[in-house]
């Protein structure tokens, strides 16, 4: 007696990784040179533009607060502490970028939004000392949020590339080198800008952000994220619990707090 096999039930396909960038390329491409990480040039361009914008503004802002608005040393320090609130919630930005796609992507649209919004905030911040001195702090908080969001998304892209090409260390070294190098260059530029009207600084910093928008549009291509069955906010909660329970992360955070807790000489030297 013959037996007819029962057909296997249809199994839904397993979702593929969400982000695939044209700038990254294929790690099996024979045209790739040994030691070269595809997409690293685009990533480093993003680090350079955002770091320069942040550092160029630093010295002119201190003189605006001290000389133009008459802030005391304690008020300048308090302004920086409150204005950089976004830095204290940066892990939350990372969780949102990973778990909640924006317009179907996890990197591209978040990055473009932060760059454009940051440029607008730079212009507003440059006008604030003359037109809206009482809005200096709220605008600075919003500006720093945009800059930290761009930094977080670039960091996510760095992790994507680092994992794919086993180059996390090299990319992290590039980031640190670019950041410290931009501090040296922007220090000289900031000294000259401190003598000019603050709106000039705002325009230059905004231009650095806007210059990255067409570059990212041209070279950073990301496939749409596959829709998941579970709510993205469930993923946010899951990643949040993982952050809190990670002993390695908490230890690293504690180490960073100890390193940056030293008051430094920036404000005392200024006064």
C-alpha positions as CSV (number, residue, x, y, z in Angstrom):
1,X,0.0,0.0,0.0
2,X,1.5,3.3,-1.1
3,X,1.7,6.2,1.3
4,X,1.3,9.7,0.1
5,X,3.5,12.1,2.1
6,X,1.8,15.0,3.8
7,X,3.0,18.3,2.3
8,X,5.1,20.4,4.7
9,X,3.4,23.5,6.0
10,X,4.5,26.9,4.7
11,X,7.1,28.4,6.8
12,X,7.5,32.2,6.7
13,X,11.0,33.3,5.6
14,X,13.4,34.4,8.3
15,X,14.0,38.1,8.2
16,X,17.4,39.2,6.8
17,X,19.5,41.9,8.5
18,X,17.8,45.2,8.3
19,X,20.6,47.6,7.3
20,X,22.5,47.1,4.1
21,X,24.4,50.2,2.8
22,X,25.7,50.6,-0.7
23,X,28.6,52.5,0.9
24,X,29.6,49.4,2.7
25,X,29.8,47.1,-0.2
26,X,30.4,43.4,-0.1
27,X,33.2,41.9,2.1
28,X,33.7,39.2,-0.5
29,X,34.3,41.6,-3.3
30,X,37.8,40.8,-4.8
31,X,38.2,44.5,-5.7
32,X,38.5,45.5,-2.1
33,X,42.0,46.2,-0.9
34,X,43.3,44.4,2.2
35,X,42.9,46.4,5.4
36,X,40.4,48.8,3.8
37,X,37.0,49.1,5.4
38,X,34.3,50.0,2.9
39,X,32.2,52.9,4.1
40,X,34.9,54.1,6.5
41,X,35.5,57.2,4.4
42,X,31.9,58.2,4.6
43,X,31.8,57.5,8.3
44,X,34.9,59.6,9.0
45,X,33.5,62.4,6.9
46,X,30.5,62.4,9.2
47,X,32.7,62.4,12.3
48,X,34.8,65.3,10.9
49,X,31.9,67.6,10.0
50,X,30.0,67.1,13.3
51,X,33.1,67.3,15.5
52,X,34.3,70.5,13.8
53,X,30.8,72.2,14.2
54,X,30.8,71.3,17.9
55,X,34.3,72.4,18.7
56,X,34.4,75.6,16.6
57,X,31.4,76.9,18.6
58,X,33.0,76.3,22.0
59,X,35.4,79.2,22.5
60,X,33.1,81.9,20.9
61,X,30.2,80.7,23.1
62,X,32.3,81.1,26.3
63,X,33.1,84.7,25.5
64,X,29.5,85.5,24.5
65,X,28.4,84.2,27.9
66,X,31.2,86.0,29.8
67,X,31.5,89.3,28.0
68,X,28.2,89.9,26.1
69,X,25.8,88.5,28.6
70,X,27.8,89.0,31.8
71,X,27.7,85.5,33.2
72,X,29.8,84.6,36.2
73,X,32.1,81.6,36.2
74,X,29.4,79.6,38.1
75,X,26.7,80.6,35.6
76,X,28.9,79.5,32.7
77,X,29.5,76.1,34.3
78,X,25.8,75.7,35.1
79,X,24.9,76.7,31.5
80,X,27.2,73.9,30.1
81,X,25.9,71.4,32.6
82,X,22.2,72.0,31.8
83,X,22.7,72.6,28.1
84,X,24.4,69.2,27.6
85,X,21.5,67.3,29.1
86,X,21.2,65.2,25.9
87,X,24.6,63.6,26.6
88,X,23.2,62.0,29.8
89,X,20.4,60.2,27.9
90,X,22.5,59.2,24.9
91,X,22.0,55.5,25.5
92,X,18.2,56.1,25.1
93,X,18.8,57.6,21.7
94,X,20.8,54.5,20.7
95,X,18.0,52.2,21.7
96,X,15.4,54.3,19.8
97,X,17.5,54.3,16.7
98,X,18.0,50.5,16.8
99,X,14.4,49.6,17.8
100,X,12.2,52.3,16.2
101,X,12.9,52.9,12.5
102,X,12.2,56.4,11.2
103,X,10.6,56.4,7.8
104,X,11.6,52.8,7.3
105,X,15.3,53.2,8.2
106,X,17.4,53.1,11.3
107,X,20.4,55.2,10.2
108,X,19.7,57.4,7.2
109,X,16.6,59.4,8.1
110,X,17.7,59.8,11.8
111,X,21.0,61.2,10.5
112,X,19.5,63.5,8.0
113,X,17.0,64.8,10.4
114,X,19.6,65.5,13.1
115,X,21.9,67.3,10.6
116,X,19.2,69.6,9.2
117,X,17.6,70.3,12.6
118,X,21.1,71.0,14.0
119,X,21.9,73.5,11.3
120,X,18.7,75.4,12.0
121,X,19.5,75.4,15.7
122,X,23.0,76.7,15.0
123,X,21.5,79.7,13.1
124,X,19.0,80.4,15.9
125,X,21.8,80.0,18.5
126,X,23.9,82.5,16.6
127,X,21.1,85.0,16.7
128,X,20.1,84.4,20.3
129,X,22.5,86.6,22.2
130,X,21.3,89.7,20.3
131,X,17.6,88.9,19.7
132,X,16.6,86.2,22.3
133,X,19.1,86.2,25.2
134,X,16.7,84.5,27.5
135,X,16.3,81.6,25.0
136,X,20.0,80.8,24.9
137,X,19.8,77.8,27.2
138,X,16.6,76.2,25.6
139,X,18.1,76.6,22.1
140,X,21.4,75.1,23.3
141,X,19.7,72.1,24.9
142,X,17.8,71.5,21.6
143,X,21.1,72.0,19.6
144,X,23.0,69.6,21.8
145,X,20.2,67.0,21.4
146,X,20.5,67.2,17.6
147,X,24.3,66.9,17.7
148,X,24.1,63.9,20.1
149,X,21.5,62.2,17.9
150,X,23.8,62.6,14.9
151,X,26.7,61.2,16.9
152,X,24.7,58.3,18.2
153,X,23.5,57.3,14.7
154,X,27.1,57.6,13.3
155,X,28.1,55.4,16.2
156,X,25.5,52.8,15.2
157,X,26.8,52.9,11.7
158,X,30.3,52.4,13.0
159,X,29.2,49.3,14.9
160,X,27.5,47.9,11.8
161,X,30.7,48.3,9.8
162,X,32.9,47.1,12.6
163,X,31.0,43.9,13.1
164,X,30.7,43.2,9.4
165,X,34.4,43.7,8.7
166,X,35.9,42.9,12.1
167,X,37.2,46.5,12.2
168,X,35.7,48.0,15.4
169,X,39.1,48.9,16.8
170,X,40.3,50.6,13.6
171,X,37.1,52.6,13.2
172,X,37.1,53.7,16.9
173,X,40.7,54.8,16.5
174,X,39.8,56.8,13.4
175,X,37.0,58.5,15.4
176,X,39.2,59.5,18.3
177,X,41.9,60.8,15.9
178,X,39.4,62.9,14.0
179,X,37.8,64.2,17.1
180,X,41.1,65.2,18.8
181,X,42.5,66.6,15.5
182,X,39.3,68.7,15.0
183,X,39.8,70.1,18.5
184,X,43.2,71.4,17.6
185,X,42.1,73.0,14.3
186,X,38.9,74.4,15.7
187,X,40.7,76.0,18.6
188,X,42.6,78.3,16.3
189,X,39.5,79.0,14.2
190,X,37.4,79.6,17.4
191,X,39.9,82.1,18.6
192,X,39.4,84.3,15.5
193,X,35.6,83.8,15.6
194,X,35.5,84.9,19.2
195,X,36.3,88.4,17.9
196,X,33.4,88.4,15.4
197,X,29.7,88.6,15.8
198,X,28.3,85.3,17.2
199,X,26.0,84.8,14.1
200,X,29.2,84.2,12.0
201,X,30.0,81.2,14.2
202,X,26.4,80.0,13.9
203,X,26.5,80.2,10.1
204,X,29.9,78.4,9.8
205,X,28.7,75.6,12.1
206,X,25.4,75.3,10.3
207,X,27.3,75.1,7.0
208,X,29.4,72.2,8.3
209,X,26.2,70.3,9.1
210,X,24.4,71.1,5.9
211,X,27.5,70.1,3.8
212,X,27.0,66.5,5.2
213,X,23.4,66.3,4.0
214,X,24.0,65.8,0.2
215,X,27.0,63.6,1.0
216,X,24.9,61.2,3.1
217,X,22.1,61.3,0.5
218,X,24.5,60.3,-2.2
219,X,26.5,57.6,-0.5
220,X,24.5,56.2,2.5
221,X,21.8,53.9,1.0
222,X,19.8,51.8,3.4
223,X,17.2,49.1,2.5
224,X,13.8,49.5,4.2
225,X,13.5,47.8,7.5
226,X,11.3,44.7,7.5
227,X,8.2,45.2,9.6
228,X,8.2,43.0,12.7
229,X,5.3,41.3,14.2
230,X,5.9,42.7,17.7
231,X,5.6,46.3,18.6
232,X,8.9,48.3,18.3
233,X,8.3,49.7,21.8
234,X,8.6,46.1,23.1
235,X,12.0,46.0,21.6
236,X,12.8,49.4,23.3
237,X,11.8,47.9,26.6
238,X,13.9,44.7,26.0
239,X,17.0,46.7,25.1
240,X,16.5,49.0,28.0
241,X,16.4,46.1,30.4
242,X,19.5,44.7,28.8
243,X,21.3,48.0,29.3
244,X,20.4,48.1,33.0
245,X,21.4,44.5,33.6
246,X,24.7,44.6,31.8
247,X,27.5,44.6,34.4
248,X,30.1,45.3,31.7
249,X,28.2,48.4,30.6
250,X,27.7,49.6,34.1
251,X,31.4,49.1,34.9
252,X,32.4,51.0,31.7
253,X,30.0,53.8,32.6
254,X,31.4,54.0,36.1
255,X,34.9,54.3,34.7
256,X,33.9,57.0,32.3
257,X,32.3,59.0,35.1
258,X,35.5,58.8,37.1
259,X,37.5,60.0,34.1
260,X,35.3,63.0,33.2
261,X,34.5,63.9,36.8
262,X,37.6,66.0,37.2
263,X,36.6,69.7,36.9
264,X,39.3,70.7,34.5
265,X,40.7,74.2,33.8
266,X,38.5,75.5,31.0
267,X,36.3,77.8,33.1
268,X,39.0,78.9,35.6
269,X,41.4,79.8,32.7
270,X,38.7,81.8,30.9
271,X,38.2,83.9,34.1
